Structures are given as C-alpha cells and as structure tokens.
Amino acid sequence: MATTNFAPALKAVLVHEGGWSDNPRDNGGATMYGVTQRVYDAFRDRAHKTRQSVRAITYAEVEVIYRQQYWDVVRGDKLPHGIDYVVFDAAVNSGPRQAVRWLQRALKVRADGVMGNVTLAAVEAHPDYAALIDTMLDLRLAMLKAHEDWDVFGKGWSRRVAGVRRHGLALATSQATNGPIFVPDGNKKAEPERVCVPNTAPGDIAASGGIATTTLTQVIDALTPIAHVGQVAHVVTALTVLGVLLTIAGLAYRSYRDSQRKTLLEAL
C-alpha cells in the first residue's frame, strides 16, 4: 500500500482545480487552487490567524487543507497507487463521503461513505484495480450527468473525469503518464445534494398516458351501443388501438424512468 503518494496526487488534483477562480456561474464563489473562501476562513479561524483573501493562500496551507480535509479522510495512504489518486480527486470535487461511496459501490460492499477496514480489505482483495477505477468513474459520471448544473458545467466535468481515468489507470498499471491537464469548468464543485433524482410520481408521461387511456375507454363505452352505425365501428376500433398504444407507451416510459432512477441511486 502507498504511504508517500500524497504529494504527486495533490499535484495532479491541483492541475484540475487550477489557480484563481471567481466564476459568477459557480455558487462556490472565489477559490484559489480549489480552496473556497469559506473553507479558507474556517482553516484560518482554527489556526487562530486573521482572515484574508483566499487569493493570498500559501502552498503550505494548501497542502495542509487538502491532506486534512480530503486525503486523510479517505485514508489515501492506505490505498493502492492509482486508486488513491482517483478517490482523492473525487473527494475534492464531490466530497470525501461521496468519493468513498463510489469506491464502495464499485466493490459491492456497504456504501456508508466511511473508509473503514472492511472497505480497505475489499480493495486489497480486488483482483483488477483497473476495472475498479473504471467502475468508480462510471458511477461518478452518472451522478454528474444528473447534477442540476450539468448543462453549464457538464463538458468540463466529463473532460475532467476522462483525464482522471487516463491518469489513474496509468498509475494503477505502472504505465508512463504525462499527467492530467486543466480543463475549463472542470473545477466546479459537484455537490451530490444538488443531483436531480428522477421520480415516477403522478404527473409524468406514464400517468398522463393512463389518464388518456381512461378517457378513451369512457368514449369507447359511450360509442359501443351505436358501433353498428356507419363509420362508428371504425372509430371505436381506432380508439381501442390508440388506447392500447398509450398504455404500452406509458408503461415503457415508466420502466425507463425507473431504470434511470435505479442507475442514479446506485451512483449516489
């Protein structure tokens, strides 16, 4: 297990995080090296130091914040090379608890978001670290696609995940790597609590289809007594077929939404 990978992992993560940022579209506000003003204020308060702009943060402070609030929380020193970086980057972007959940779901162990001994043992026993990284990042991307800010930051997030995948797999398989590159908007924090989970509550297309089918059934019942008159029989037949099609479409859409919901819940 790795015990000295924090420095290179931090270097790689900071490439994704970039330097100074104060994007009005990012509700995280002003950040420097991925550290928000709020986080920096709390850090300075704990150290009994006067608050200052996060733009003045030193690299030594950056190292302490990232180690204490992310790396140590996910127990990076206990993770294999490559996996430590992938989990660390996810922790910085979406929080340590969510990052650990992705690892746990990939391992098929209880996803409580805590990097305990059971999770670490499952990692050590896993036969294919490359496959584990792929599964983790697939789950991460699935969550990002359901985030309410995907339309704005989705391109940056997807490119960041692709970069993490390339670098993480290279580390895990001892291949040469040039490291990740910075991508615009990839440093936007992706909070899991702002993910839109699909539901199947009344009011969706499936429910609408059911209502329409009920209405058609009522019309057909009203027309049936005079179905022998002229073109009425054809109308009844057409309405019956339409009702069947609406029912099938509604059920298919509900099944699709249920599948979407299940996939997303597995990624949370």
C-alpha positions in Angstrom: 0.0 0.0 0.0 1.1 3.5 -0.7 2.5 5.7 2.0 4.2 8.5 0.0 1.8 9.3 -2.8 0.2 12.4 -1.3 2.5 14.9 -3.0 2.2 13.7 -6.6 -1.6 13.0 -6.1 -2.0 16.6 -4.8 0.0 17.9 -7.8 -2.3 16.1 -10.2 -5.5 17.2 -8.4 -4.4 20.8 -8.4 -4.0 20.7 -12.2 -7.7 20.0 -12.3 -8.5 22.6 -9.7 -6.5 25.4 -11.4 -5.5 28.7 -9.8 -7.6 31.7 -9.1 -11.3 31.5 -10.0 -14.3 33.7 -9.3 -16.8 32.4 -11.8 -20.2 34.1 -11.3 -21.9 30.8 -12.5 -20.2 28.9 -9.7 -22.1 29.3 -6.4 -18.9 28.2 -4.6 -17.6 31.7 -5.0 -14.0 32.8 -5.1 -11.5 30.0 -5.0 -7.7 29.6 -5.2 -6.2 26.1 -6.0 -9.7 24.7 -5.4 -9.9 26.1 -1.9 -13.0 28.3 -1.4 -13.0 31.4 0.7 -15.4 29.8 3.2 -13.0 26.8 3.6 -10.0 29.1 3.9 -11.7 31.3 6.5 -12.5 28.2 8.6 -9.0 27.0 8.3 -7.5 30.4 9.4 -10.0 30.5 12.3 -8.9 27.1 13.6 -5.3 28.2 13.4 -6.2 31.4 15.3 -5.0 33.5 12.3 -6.5 36.6 10.9 -8.8 36.0 7.9 -7.6 37.1 4.5 -8.5 36.7 0.8 -8.1 33.1 -0.3 -6.1 34.5 -3.2 -3.3 35.0 -0.7 -3.2 31.4 0.4 0.2 29.8 0.5 1.1 26.4 -0.9 1.9 25.1 2.6 -1.6 26.0 3.6 -3.0 24.3 0.5 -1.1 21.1 1.4 -2.4 21.1 5.0 -6.0 21.7 3.9 -6.0 19.0 1.2 -4.3 16.5 3.4 -6.5 17.0 6.5 -9.9 17.5 4.8 -9.6 15.1 1.9 -6.6 12.7 1.7 -6.6 11.7 5.3 -10.4 11.4 5.4 -10.3 8.8 2.5 -7.2 7.2 4.0 -5.2 7.8 0.9 -2.0 6.4 2.4 -3.8 3.0 2.7 -5.0 2.8 -0.9 -3.1 1.3 -3.8 -1.4 3.6 -6.3 -3.8 4.9 -8.9 -6.9 4.2 -6.7 -5.6 6.7 -4.1 -5.5 9.4 -6.7 -8.9 8.6 -8.2 -10.6 8.6 -4.8 -8.7 11.8 -3.8 -9.8 13.7 -6.9 -13.4 12.6 -6.4 -13.3 13.7 -2.8 -12.0 17.2 -3.7 -14.7 17.6 -6.4 -17.7 16.0 -4.7 -16.8 15.5 -1.0 -15.0 12.6 0.7 -18.2 10.8 1.7 -19.4 10.6 -1.9 -16.0 9.6 -3.2 -15.9 6.7 -0.7 -19.4 5.7 -1.7 -18.3 5.3 -5.3 -15.5 3.1 -4.3 -17.7 1.0 -2.0 -20.4 0.6 -4.7 -17.7 -0.5 -7.1 -16.5 -3.0 -4.5 -20.1 -4.1 -3.8 -19.7 -3.5 0.0 -21.9 -1.4 2.3 -21.9 2.1 0.9 -21.8 4.2 4.1 -19.3 6.7 2.9 -16.7 5.8 5.6 -13.3 4.4 4.6 -13.2 1.6 7.2 -11.2 -1.6 7.5 -13.9 -3.6 5.6 -13.6 -1.3 2.6 -9.8 -1.3 2.7 -9.7 -5.1 2.9 -12.1 -5.3 -0.1 -9.8 -3.0 -2.1 -6.8 -5.1 -1.2 -8.6 -8.3 -2.2 -9.9 -6.9 -5.5 -8.3 -8.8 -8.5 -8.4 -5.9 -11.0 -7.6 -2.3 -9.9 -8.0 -1.0 -13.5 -11.6 -2.4 -13.6 -12.3 -1.0 -10.2 -11.2 2.5 -11.3 -13.4 2.3 -14.4 -16.4 1.3 -12.4 -15.8 4.1 -9.9 -15.5 6.7 -12.6 -18.6 5.4 -14.4 -20.6 5.9 -11.3 -19.1 9.4 -10.8 -20.0 10.4 -14.3 -23.6 9.0 -13.9 -24.1 11.3 -10.9 -22.6 14.3 -12.7 -24.9 13.9 -15.6 -27.9 14.2 -13.2 -26.5 17.2 -11.4 -28.6 20.4 -11.8 -25.6 22.2 -13.2 -24.7 19.6 -15.9 -26.0 21.9 -18.7 -23.5 24.6 -17.6 -20.5 22.6 -16.4 -21.1 19.1 -17.9 -18.5 19.4 -20.6 -15.8 20.4 -18.1 -16.8 17.7 -15.7 -16.8 15.0 -18.3 -13.4 16.0 -19.6 -12.1 16.1 -16.0 -13.3 12.5 -15.4 -11.8 11.4 -18.6 -8.5 12.9 -17.5 -8.7 11.3 -14.1 -9.4 7.9 -15.8 -6.4 8.1 -18.0 -4.0 9.2 -15.3 -5.4 6.8 -12.7 -5.3 3.8 -15.0 -1.7 4.7 -15.9 -0.7 4.8 -12.3 -2.5 1.6 -11.4 -0.9 -0.3 -14.3 2.6 1.3 -13.9 2.4 2.9 -17.3 4.1 6.2 -18.3 1.8 9.2 -18.0 2.1 12.9 -18.7 -0.4 13.6 -16.0 -3.8 15.4 -16.3 -4.4 18.7 -18.0 -6.6 21.6 -16.8 -10.0 21.9 -18.5 -12.3 24.9 -18.1 -15.2 24.4 -15.8 -13.8 21.0 -14.6 -13.0 22.6 -11.2 -16.7 23.4 -10.4 -17.7 21.6 -7.2 -20.3 18.9 -7.9 -22.3 18.5 -4.7 -24.3 15.3 -4.5 -27.1 17.0 -2.7 -27.8 19.0 -5.9 -28.4 16.0 -8.0 -31.9 15.6 -9.6 -33.2 12.1 -9.0 -35.9 11.1 -11.5 -39.2 10.1 -10.0 -42.3 8.3 -11.1 -44.8 10.3 -9.3 -48.2 11.1 -10.8 -48.0 13.8 -13.4 -45.3 12.2 -15.6 -45.9 10.9 -19.1 -46.8 7.4 -17.7 -49.6 8.9 -15.5 -50.7 11.1 -18.4 -50.9 8.1 -20.6 -53.1 6.3 -18.0 -55.4 9.3 -17.8 -55.7 9.5 -21.6 -56.4 5.8 -21.8 -59.2 6.0 -19.1 -60.8 8.9 -21.1 -60.6 6.8 -24.3 -62.2 3.9 -22.6 -65.1 6.1 -21.5 -65.5 7.4 -25.0 -65.5 3.8 -26.4 -68.0 2.7 -23.9 -70.3 5.5 -25.0 -69.9 4.7 -28.6 -70.3 0.9 -28.4 -74.1 0.8 -28.4 -74.1 2.5 -31.8 -71.0 0.8 -33.2 -73.1 -0.8 -36.0 -73.9 2.7 -37.4 -71.9 3.8 -40.4 -68.3 4.7 -39.6 -68.7 4.5 -35.9 -67.3 0.9 -35.8 -64.1 2.1 -37.4 -63.9 4.9 -34.9 -64.3 2.5 -32.0 -61.6 0.2 -33.4 -59.2 3.1 -33.9 -59.8 4.4 -30.4 -59.3 1.0 -28.9 -55.9 0.6 -30.7 -54.9 4.1 -29.6 -55.7 3.2 -26.0 -53.6 0.1 -26.2 -50.7 2.1 -27.7 -51.0 4.8 -25.0 -50.9 2.1 -22.3 -47.8 0.5 -23.7 -46.1 3.8 -24.2 -46.9 4.8 -20.6 -45.6 1.6 -19.2 -42.4 1.7 -21.3 -41.7 5.3 -20.2 -42.3 4.4 -16.6 -39.9 1.4 -16.9 -37.3 3.8 -18.5 -37.7 6.3 -15.6 -37.4 3.5 -13.1 -34.2 2.3 -14.7 -32.8 5.8 -14.7 -33.7 6.2 -11.1 -32.1 2.9 -10.1 -28.9 3.7 -12.0 -28.6 7.1 -10.4 -29.3 5.9 -6.9 -26.5 3.3 -7.4 -24.2 6.3 -8.2 -25.1 8.2 -5.0 
